Amino acid sequence: MRYAVHAEWTKLRTLRSTAWLLLGLVAATVVVGVSVASAVDTSHCPTPARCFEDTTKDSLTGVRVGQIAVVLLAASMIGTEYGTGTIHTTLTAFPRRVLLLGGKASVLAGVVAAAGTVAVLGALWAGHAVLAANGFTPANGYPDPSVTDGATLRAVGGTVVYLVLVALLTFGVGAALRNTAGTTTVLLALLYIAPLLVQAVSDPDWHRRLDGITPMTAGPAVQTTRGLERLPIGPWPGMAVLGGYTATALLVGGVRFVRRDA
């Protein structure tokens, strides 16, 4: 495994696209978060202390856009090698497919976790700076964020885990499809189109059930720090749902990768 991780890290860090995608993750997460925070103002509330705004969740909204960079990076981890034919060289040098797949997944998870941490902390700091300027101050009942606070720590740590799970979900689908464009299409549809289809369900009970099992709703539920009773699914059950998607994709992708010829 050590050799597999070293080889995959060498390949990933020497690709020019890797740095740009990770930079895109950080930039999109921070910029979108700041944009959302800028649109929230206590002047539109009955009183500044009665906005009941989830300022932490607002600041982390940009992850919904930044994750596109994660999907592109993860899809290319294995799809590019099949597209260029270099997978034959990789398998000749490292024929133990299970360890090879584990090495790729480990490197991907580590890189996304590192960049995701920078993105999430940057968005939290920048978003709250803007929100404070808009009246969300301790004097109005909105204390400064602290990652030692239980709800904030869950939102921050859970958001990083969310990004890692999205990366591994994409990687699993990529191992099964062996095509970068196809993998990207499937993931973007699952993340962005599935929630739109759920909105078309008129029955409120079924709408809530289906909303709670879509990855884009279930995973980001961990960002919520206020009004948890209004969520279609709780923060940790939501992460479990996304984890189930990821585990299934990795299992199916791993089996297909090991059993099929390159």
N, C-alpha and C positions, 0 to 999 in steps of 0.2 A: 504493500500500500504506500509506503514512503516513496518508493521510486515512481509510482503512478502519480502521486500528488505532485512530486517535483516536476515531472515531465509535463503534466497538465498546467501547472502554474507557469512554467517557462513558455508554453505555447500561448497561454492567455495573456500574459503581460507583454508579450512581444507583438501582439496585434494592435494596430493603431486604433481600431474601433473600440477596443475595451475601455481605454481612457476616456474617449468621447462619450460613450454610453454611461459610464459611471458619473462623469461630470454632468451629463444630462439628467440623471436621476437626482443628483443633489440640487441642481439649478431649478428643475421643474418643481420639485417638492417645496423648495423655499419660496420661489416666485409666486406660485399659485396660492400657497398658504398665506403669503403677505397680501395678495390680491383679495382673497376671501376676507381676511381680517380687516382690510381697509374699508370693506363695504358694510361693516357692522359698527353701529354708532349708538351710544346711549341716548342720544337726542330723540330717537324714534321710540323710546320706551316711556311708559307712564311715569316712572321715576328711574334714575340711574341704577338704583339697587334692585329694581324689579324687572330687569331684562331676562334674567334666568338663562343667559347665553353660556353655552359650553365653549369657553375660550380655548381650551386645550384642543378640543376636536376641530374647531375652526382653523387653528394654526397648522394642524396636521392634514388638512384636506388635500393638500398638494400631492400626497402619496398616490392618490387615485390617478394622477397624470404621470407622476414620476415612475410608476410601476411599468409603464410602456417600455422604458429603457431596460428594465430588468427582464421583461419578456423577450426583447430583441437579443439581449446578451445570452440568455439561457437557451434560446432557440438555436443560436449560432454555435453553441458549445459542441454539438454533435452533428447538426445539420450541415454545417459548412464542410466538415470532413467528408461527409457522404457526397456533397455537391461537387467537391474538387477531386474526389477519389483518393485523398490522402489517408482515409480510414484504413486502407489496405496496408499502408506503411505502418500505421499506428498498431494494428493488430499483429503484424509480423514482429514488431519490436516488443509488444506486450500482449501475448496471446491469451492471458488469463482475463477473460472478459468481465467477470464480476468485479475483480479488483480495479480494472480499468474504469468501469462505470462508477465505482465507488470513489476513485480518485478524482474523476471529473466532477461528480456531485459535491465532493468535499471542498474542492477549490472554488466552485461556483458559490456554494453557501458561505464560505469565508469571505469572499470578495464582496458579495452583496450585503452581508452583515456589517462589514466595515464601512462601506459607502452608505448603507442605509442608516447607520448610527449617526454619521456626519450630517446626512440629509435631515433626519428627524430632529436632532438637537438644534440644528441651524434653523429649521422651520419653527420650532417651538420658541426659540429666543426671538427671532425676527417678528413672528406673528404677535407675540405678547407685547413687544415693544410698540407695534402699531396699535394694538388694542388699548394699551395704556394711554396712548395719545388720544384715543377716541372716547376716553372716559371710563374704561374698565380698570379702575385703580383700587387699591386696598380701602381707600376712603369710601368707595361706593359698593364695597362688599365683594370685590374681586381681588384676592390676594395674589401676589406675584407667584409665578409657577415655581415649583421645587420638585426636582426628580426624586426627592426622598419622600414626597407625599404619596400615599398608597395608590390613589386613583391616577395621578399623573405618571407615576412610575409604571403602572400597568399599561397606560396609553402609549408611553414612549417605548418601553420594552416590547410590548405587544405589536406595535407597528413595525418594528425591526423584524420581529419573528414573522409577521405577515409578509413582508417583502421576501424573506428567505423562503417561505413556503410557496409563494408565487413563482419564485425562480425554480425551485425543485419540481413544482407541478409542471411548469413549462418544459423542464429538462426531461421529465418522465414521458410527456407527450412526444417530445422530440426523439427520444430513443425508440419510441414505437413507430413514428411516422418517417423518421430519417429525412426530413425535408424542412428546411428553415422557413420557407414561405407558408407551407401547410401548417406547421406548428404555430407560427405567429397568428395565422388566421383563426385557428381553433381557439387559442387562448384569448384573443381579443374579443371573439364572439362570446365566449364563456363569461368574460369579465364585464363586458359593456352591453352586449345585446340581450343576454339572458335576463338582466333586471328589467329591461324595457318590455320584454314579453310578459313578465310577471305583472307589470302594470295593467296589462289588458285583461287580467282575470278580475271579474266583477264580484265574485263571492268573497266577502271580507275574511272569512275563516281560511279559505284556500289561499287567498292572496297573502295572508300573514304567514302561513305554513311555507309556501313556495318562496316567499321573500327571505325567510330565515335560512333556506338551504342554498341560496345563490352565493357564490364565492365573494362577490363584490359587496354584498350586504353582511354576510356572516363574518368574514375576516375583519373588516374595519369596525365592527361593533366594539372591538377592544379599545378603540380610541375614545369612546363615550365616557365621560366622567360625571354627567348629570342626567337625570331623567331616564335611568336605566329601564324603568317599568314600561316605557313607551317603545322600546326596541322589540322587533319581531323575534329576536333571539339574544340571549345574554352574551357578554364579552367572551368568557371562556368557552361556553358551548359553541359560539361562533367560530372560535379558533379551532375547536375540535372538528367542526364540519369541514373547514378548509384543510385541516390536517388529514381528514379522511380522503378528500379529493387527491391530495398530494401523494399519500401512501398508495392509493389505487393506481395512480398514473405511474409512479416509480415501479410498482410491482409488475404491471402490464408491460411497461417499456423495458424493464430489465429482462423479463422472460423472453420477449421478442428479440431483444438485442443478443442474448446468449444463444438462443436456439436457431436464429436465422443466419444464413451466410451473409458475409459483408457485401 
